[in-house]
Amino acid sequence: MKKSTLIIVAFATFTATMNAQKKDIKKSESEVAWKGYKVTGSHEGTIAIKSGNLVFDGETLTGGNFVMDMTTIGSTDLSGEYKGKLDGHLKSDDFFGVEKYPTASLIFTEVQASGKNAYQITGDLTIKETTHPVTFTLSVYGSKATANLKIDRSKYDVRYGSSSFFDNLQDKVIYDEFDIIADLQF
């Protein structure tokens, strides 16, 4: 490669890096909801965002990362004593062990445009200090972004009620996959 070509490539790379803009997630205006399924029904709730941002080059999404405050995990479909019991159980070592693992994180490793305002994201999801790749679609409209993720909890050592780890659970089975729905403002 000629010296002038190297200088042009280096300048283009430097310029692209300079154009990158981090947009912080507005935690109080954003929501992350979860929904878990069992043989006899489902439960749903929320988790607070501790920090996060999306990275753009102009109008194009190029990266992002999030930290979830797992100590805030709670149900929204129950009230009173039953809500307290489920919330406590989700925070216990049977599920997310929030005393030892107070956060979970997602770091985008690859972002590809997949349509108008849509991106195919691959990222490293860490729960209970265990990291696995996840792939999902993120849609961006103005200063809002939405994503739906399916997560297999058994990969992150969240074993309670899982037929992947325990036999003879019958109608007490809690399915391994749960949903995360993120509505983000930035």
C-alpha positions in Angstrom: 0.0 0.0 0.0 1.3 3.5 -0.9 2.1 5.9 1.9 -0.6 8.3 0.7 -3.2 5.5 0.8 -2.2 4.7 4.4 -2.6 8.3 5.4 -6.0 8.5 3.8 -7.1 5.2 5.6 -5.7 6.5 8.9 -7.5 9.8 8.5 -10.8 8.1 7.6 -10.5 5.9 10.7 -9.7 8.8 12.9 -12.6 10.9 11.5 -15.1 8.0 12.0 -13.9 7.7 15.6 -14.3 11.5 16.1 -17.8 11.4 14.7 -18.9 8.8 17.2 -21.3 10.2 19.8 -22.4 8.5 23.0 -25.9 9.1 24.0 -26.7 8.3 27.6 -29.8 6.4 28.4 -32.3 8.5 30.5 -32.8 6.0 33.3 -35.9 7.6 34.7 -37.7 7.7 31.3 -36.7 4.2 30.2 -38.1 0.9 31.2 -36.8 -2.7 31.1 -39.5 -5.3 31.7 -39.2 -9.0 32.1 -41.6 -11.9 31.7 -40.9 -15.5 32.9 -43.0 -18.5 32.1 -44.0 -21.6 34.0 -46.2 -24.6 33.2 -49.1 -23.0 35.2 -48.7 -19.4 33.9 -46.3 -16.5 33.9 -45.0 -13.6 36.0 -43.7 -10.2 34.8 -41.9 -7.3 36.3 -39.2 -4.7 35.9 -35.5 -4.1 36.4 -33.9 -0.7 36.7 -31.1 0.5 34.4 -28.1 1.5 36.4 -26.2 3.0 33.4 -26.1 2.7 29.7 -25.5 4.4 26.4 -25.9 4.0 22.7 -23.1 5.1 20.3 -23.9 6.7 17.0 -21.9 7.8 14.0 -24.2 10.5 12.7 -27.6 8.8 12.6 -26.2 5.3 12.4 -26.0 3.1 15.5 -22.5 1.7 16.0 -22.4 0.4 19.6 -23.8 0.4 23.1 -23.7 -1.0 26.6 -25.9 -1.3 29.6 -25.7 -2.1 33.3 -28.8 -3.4 35.0 -29.4 -3.0 38.7 -30.4 -6.5 39.6 -31.2 -5.5 43.2 -34.3 -3.8 41.8 -35.8 -6.8 40.1 -39.4 -7.1 41.1 -42.8 -8.3 39.9 -45.6 -6.1 38.7 -48.3 -8.7 38.3 -48.6 -9.5 42.0 -49.3 -7.4 45.2 -49.0 -7.7 48.9 -47.5 -10.8 50.5 -47.2 -12.8 47.2 -45.3 -9.9 45.5 -42.9 -9.8 48.5 -42.4 -13.5 48.3 -41.7 -13.6 44.6 -39.5 -10.5 44.7 -37.4 -12.0 47.5 -37.1 -15.3 45.8 -35.9 -13.7 42.5 -33.3 -11.8 44.5 -32.2 -15.0 46.4 -29.4 -17.4 45.3 -32.1 -19.6 43.8 -32.4 -17.1 41.0 -30.2 -14.0 40.6 -28.3 -13.9 43.9 -28.3 -10.1 43.9 -26.3 -9.8 47.2 -23.3 -11.3 45.4 -24.2 -10.3 41.9 -25.9 -6.9 42.1 -25.6 -6.0 38.4 -25.9 -7.6 35.0 -24.5 -6.1 31.8 -24.8 -6.1 28.1 -22.0 -4.9 25.8 -22.7 -4.7 22.0 -20.0 -6.5 20.1 -21.5 -6.2 16.6 -24.1 -3.8 15.1 -25.5 -4.3 11.6 -28.2 -2.4 9.9 -31.1 -4.8 9.1 -33.7 -2.3 7.7 -34.9 1.2 8.1 -34.3 2.1 11.8 -33.6 -1.5 12.7 -30.3 -3.1 13.7 -29.2 -6.7 14.3 -27.2 -6.6 17.5 -24.8 -9.2 18.9 -23.6 -8.6 22.4 -22.1 -10.1 25.4 -24.6 -10.6 28.2 -23.2 -11.1 31.7 -25.4 -12.4 34.5 -24.0 -13.8 37.7 -20.4 -13.3 36.3 -21.2 -15.7 33.4 -21.0 -14.2 29.9 -22.6 -15.6 26.7 -23.4 -13.9 23.4 -27.0 -12.9 22.6 -28.5 -11.7 19.3 -31.5 -9.4 19.0 -33.1 -6.7 17.0 -33.0 -3.1 18.2 -35.2 -0.4 16.6 -34.3 3.3 16.8 -36.8 6.1 16.2 -35.6 9.6 17.0 -34.5 9.5 20.7 -36.2 6.2 21.5 -35.0 2.6 21.1 -36.8 -0.7 21.7 -35.6 -4.2 21.9 -36.9 -7.7 22.7 -34.6 -10.4 23.9 -35.1 -14.0 24.7 -32.6 -15.2 27.3 -31.9 -18.8 28.4 -31.4 -18.5 32.2 -29.9 -22.0 32.4 -26.8 -20.7 30.6 -26.2 -18.2 33.5 -26.6 -20.8 36.4 -30.1 -19.6 37.2 -31.4 -23.1 38.0 -34.4 -23.0 40.3 -37.4 -24.9 38.8 -35.5 -25.7 35.6 -36.1 -29.0 33.9 -32.6 -28.7 32.5 -31.2 -29.4 35.9 -34.0 -31.1 37.9 -36.2 -34.2 37.1 -39.8 -34.8 38.3 -40.8 -31.2 38.6 -44.1 -31.8 36.7 -46.3 -28.7 37.0 -43.6 -26.8 39.0 -41.4 -26.4 36.0 -40.3 -22.8 35.2 -39.2 -22.5 31.6 -35.6 -21.6 30.9 -36.3 -18.9 28.4 -37.6 -15.5 29.7 -38.2 -12.3 27.8 -36.7 -8.8 28.3 -38.4 -5.9 26.7 -36.5 -2.6 26.7 -38.1 0.8 25.9 -35.2 3.2 26.1 -35.0 7.0 25.9 -31.8 8.8 25.2 
